[in-house]
Amino acid sequence: MRTFLLGAASNSAWAVADSMQRLGMEFGSIDNRGNADSAFPGFTSSWPWGSWAAVVGPATPAIRFEATRIAMTHGAEEWPRVLDTSAVIGIRSAVEHGAYVAPLVSIGPNARIDCFVYINRNSAVSHHCEVGAFVSTGPGAMLCGGSQIGTGAFIGAGAVVLPGRTIGPMAVIGAGCVVTRDVPSRAVVVGNPARQVGESEDWVEEPLCPCC
């Protein structure tokens, strides 16, 4: 079974490729349109499409969702997790298929990271957090104990979600925000304390995992 990394050649995508290499994963890479992308180390142009596994790389939650659907049309049958060797995963925590946990991430006990989540480097997910499918975080995000993050939400770099807060599906939390109260679906919030300044237009409808 060959493994492919989907995603543009950004610094974040290189980080995923580096994690995969350190885990000993042999892989090639394709872009979000399913075309071969030779920008990544480990790429081999002769790999057949046939039966293969896919890892969805960086970019926005909406783009990564579309990438999974494109990959399925090319025959993706498995969606491995990539957990960087420097990440710490707490006892009784679950990381589902297609998820990427970057270097220096800490995930506390009894947390759940759903399908195709992208937890960026130096982020912390505390105990009993629930992180929905296709969620992305920026570097250094902190989800405090009992936080509930809805499907397709984006948590910006350095943002802090205080204990027990709920972030609605497809919401956008700006970089450096401190979320002190629940955030509704599709809301765009910024500041400390976080306040709503608009609505996200990234999604037409709430995404569902295409392979569950």
Number of C-alpha atoms within 10 A of each C-alpha: 12 17 21 29 24 29 25 19 18 14 10 19 19 18 18 27 26 19 21 23 15 10 13 9 16 15 22 24 28 23 20 24 12 17 10 17 19 15 15 19 13 17 18 15 11 7 14 9 11 12 13 19 20 26 30 32 31 27 18 17 25 20 17 25 21 15 22 24 15 16 23 17 9 14 14 23 15 18 21 18 20 22 21 22 15 14 18 16 19 16 12 12 17 16 21 16 20 24 26 28 28 25 21 17 25 21 27 21 18 18 24 21 26 21 25 29 30 29 29 26 23 19 26 23 27 21 22 21 26 23 26 22 27 29 28 29 27 23 21 22 26 25 28 20 21 20 24 23 26 24 26 31 30 27 29 22 21 19 26 26 28 18 19 17 20 22 28 20 25 30 28 27 30 22 21 20 22 21 25 17 16 16 23 18 20 24 21 22 24 20 16 13 13 22 19 14 11 13 15 16 12 15 15 9 9 13 17 13 15 11 13 6
